[in-house]
Amino acid sequence: MKVAAQQPAPLSGAPGVPRHVAIIMDGNGRWAKARRLPRIAGHKQGVEAVRRVARAARELGIEALTLYAFSSENWRRPETEVRDLMGLLRHFLASELDELISEGVILRVIGDYTKMAPDLVRMIDDAVARTAGNPGPVLVIALNYGSQAEIVAAARTLARDVADGTLAPDAIDEARFAGALATRDLPPLDLMIRTSGEQRLSNFLLWQAAYAELVFVDTLWPDFDGKCLAAALEQYGMRERRFGGL
């Protein structure tokens, strides 16, 4: 269902706020094109949107926020654009880490980020380590992430356990499989938001989204803010979640 992002009253502390929200941040390039700016300008504004939305999520009482920052397919983009994106990630980590620590945020990264440049891998590892003891909430950044690869990796992990004799095949159920995923320590996914008007999941949290509510908004990611997030949460609050029951 597609909804326009409006400006409802803040929902902080209200019942029915989802514990875990994921966002496919889409529309940076179109934002820049509409203004006759280079694509990097859209990505820079997209980073500002990350700052706004991450703060708003904390104020709204969201326990875990997962952001799709760089997919495993994004390597196919022009080398200059990938380099710019990596530079923005470095800047975000350097400029935001102190605030994440002071706000008690736990930073998590899912995806095979070890394929990135060694200095960036060190920055990510340091940021994750320095926030690990915080009380939360959790900010999860998906980097070099693809859900199909995550599911395959989980299947291989369980297959090795079966081959080693430490796991019986009949013991593999939904809970056991979910426990082999990168999101195993996070609350179940309640709400998936995609910006820019596109209506697909693009290989993001496919297993986790099995019973998540989906909200698609026309707003381009650089224009997305706390009011837009609150509007999506208001939409979520009006849904009746039956999980296959009556």
C-alpha positions in Angstrom: 0.0 0.0 0.0 1.4 3.4 -0.9 0.9 6.3 1.4 2.0 9.9 1.2 4.2 11.1 4.1 2.2 13.6 6.1 2.9 15.4 9.4 1.0 13.7 12.2 1.6 14.5 15.9 4.6 12.8 17.5 4.0 9.3 18.7 6.8 9.2 21.4 5.8 6.9 24.2 2.5 5.8 22.5 1.4 2.2 22.5 1.8 0.2 19.4 5.1 1.7 18.3 7.0 -1.0 16.4 10.1 -2.4 18.2 12.0 -2.9 14.9 11.8 -0.7 11.8 13.8 -1.2 8.6 14.1 1.4 5.9 15.1 1.0 2.2 16.6 4.5 1.7 15.8 5.2 -2.0 15.7 8.3 -4.1 19.0 10.1 -3.6 19.8 10.1 -7.3 16.4 11.3 -8.4 16.5 14.0 -5.7 19.8 15.3 -7.2 18.6 15.0 -10.8 15.5 17.0 -10.1 17.8 19.8 -8.9 20.3 19.4 -11.7 23.0 18.4 -9.2 25.5 15.6 -9.3 24.4 12.3 -7.7 26.9 12.8 -4.9 24.8 15.8 -3.8 21.8 13.5 -3.3 23.9 11.1 -1.4 25.2 13.9 0.9 21.6 14.9 1.6 20.8 11.3 2.2 23.4 11.2 5.0 21.7 14.2 6.6 18.4 12.3 6.4 20.0 9.3 8.2 21.0 11.7 11.0 17.5 13.1 11.3 15.7 9.8 11.1 18.0 8.0 13.5 17.4 10.7 16.1 13.7 10.7 15.5 13.6 6.9 15.9 15.1 7.3 19.3 12.6 9.9 20.3 9.7 7.8 19.0 10.8 4.8 21.1 11.9 2.5 18.4 14.1 -0.2 19.8 16.0 -1.1 16.6 16.3 0.8 13.3 17.9 -1.0 10.3 19.0 1.1 7.3 19.8 -0.4 3.9 22.9 1.7 3.2 24.8 -0.3 0.6 23.6 -3.5 -1.1 25.8 -6.3 -2.5 24.5 -5.2 -5.9 25.6 -1.6 -5.5 29.1 -2.5 -6.4 27.8 -2.5 -10.0 27.5 1.3 -9.9 30.2 3.5 -11.4 33.5 3.4 -9.6 33.4 7.1 -8.8 30.0 6.8 -7.2 31.0 3.8 -5.1 34.1 5.8 -4.0 32.0 8.8 -3.0 29.6 6.5 -1.0 32.5 5.0 0.9 33.8 8.5 1.6 30.4 9.5 3.0 30.4 6.4 5.2 33.8 7.3 6.6 32.5 10.9 7.3 29.4 9.6 9.0 31.3 7.2 11.3 33.8 9.9 12.2 31.2 12.7 12.8 28.5 10.7 14.5 30.3 8.2 16.7 30.6 10.5 19.7 26.8 11.3 19.6 25.9 7.6 19.3 28.0 6.9 22.4 26.5 9.8 24.4 23.0 8.7 23.4 23.6 5.1 24.4 23.1 3.8 20.9 24.4 0.4 20.0 25.8 0.4 16.4 25.5 -2.9 14.5 26.5 -3.8 11.0 25.1 -6.6 8.9 26.5 -7.7 5.6 30.0 -8.6 4.5 31.5 -5.2 5.1 35.0 -6.9 5.3 35.1 -6.6 1.5 35.4 -2.9 1.9 38.7 -0.9 2.1 40.8 -2.0 5.1 40.7 1.5 6.8 37.0 1.6 6.5 36.7 -1.9 8.0 38.8 -0.7 10.9 36.6 2.3 11.4 33.5 0.1 11.4 35.0 -2.4 13.8 36.0 0.4 16.2 32.6 2.0 16.1 30.8 -1.3 16.7 33.2 -2.1 19.6 32.9 1.3 21.2 29.1 1.2 21.3 28.7 -2.5 22.2 28.3 -1.8 25.9 25.6 0.9 25.4 22.1 0.2 26.7 20.4 0.9 23.3 18.5 1.5 21.2 20.2 -0.3 18.3 21.1 1.3 14.9 21.8 -1.3 12.3 23.6 -0.4 9.1 23.4 -2.9 6.2 26.6 -2.8 4.2 27.4 -5.0 1.3 24.3 -6.8 2.3 22.0 -9.1 0.3 19.2 -11.1 1.9 19.5 -14.1 -0.4 23.3 -14.4 0.4 22.4 -14.1 4.1 19.9 -16.9 3.8 22.4 -19.1 1.9 25.0 -18.4 4.6 22.6 -19.5 7.3 21.7 -22.7 5.4 25.5 -23.5 5.1 26.0 -22.9 8.8 23.2 -25.3 9.7 24.4 -27.8 7.1 27.9 -27.8 8.6 26.4 -28.4 12.1 24.4 -31.4 10.7 27.5 -32.7 8.9 29.5 -32.4 12.2 26.8 -34.3 14.1 26.1 -31.4 16.4 22.6 -30.8 15.0 19.9 -33.2 13.9 18.1 -32.3 10.6 14.7 -32.6 12.3 15.8 -30.0 14.9 15.9 -27.3 12.2 12.8 -25.2 12.4 12.0 -21.5 11.8 13.4 -20.4 15.1 16.7 -22.3 14.6 17.0 -20.9 11.1 16.4 -17.4 12.3 19.0 -17.9 14.9 21.6 -18.4 12.1 20.8 -15.1 10.5 22.7 -11.8 11.0 19.7 -10.3 12.7 19.4 -13.1 15.3 19.9 -10.7 18.3 17.4 -8.1 17.1 13.7 -7.9 17.8 11.4 -9.4 15.0 10.9 -7.0 12.1 7.6 -5.1 12.6 7.7 -2.4 9.9 9.5 -2.1 6.5 9.5 1.4 4.9 10.7 2.2 1.4 11.0 5.7 0.1 10.8 7.2 -3.4 7.6 5.4 -4.5 9.2 2.1 -5.5 7.3 -0.9 -4.2 9.7 -3.8 -3.9 12.0 -5.2 -1.2 15.2 -5.3 -3.4 16.8 -8.3 -1.6 16.5 -6.7 1.8 15.5 -8.7 4.9 13.4 -11.2 2.9 13.2 -13.8 5.7 12.7 -11.2 8.4 9.9 -9.4 6.5 7.7 -12.4 6.3 5.1 -10.8 8.5 6.3 -7.2 8.7 4.0 -4.4 7.7 5.1 -2.7 4.5 4.7 1.1 4.0 5.8 2.7 0.7 6.0 6.4 0.5 6.6 8.8 -2.4 9.0 11.0 -0.5 12.6 10.8 -1.8 15.0 9.8 0.9 16.9 13.1 1.2 13.5 14.7 2.1 12.5 12.1 4.6 12.5 13.2 8.2 11.1 12.6 11.7 7.6 13.7 10.6 7.7 11.3 7.7 8.8 8.5 10.1 6.0 9.3 12.5 3.5 9.2 9.6 4.6 5.7 8.7 4.3 4.7 12.3 0.8 6.1 12.4 0.0 4.0 9.4 1.5 1.0 11.1 -0.6 1.7 14.2 -3.8 1.4 12.2 -3.0 -2.0 10.8 -4.4 -5.2 12.4 -1.6 -7.7 12.6 -3.0 -11.3 12.6 0.1 -13.3 11.5 -2.0 -15.7 9.5 -4.8 -16.0 12.1 -8.2 -14.5 12.3 
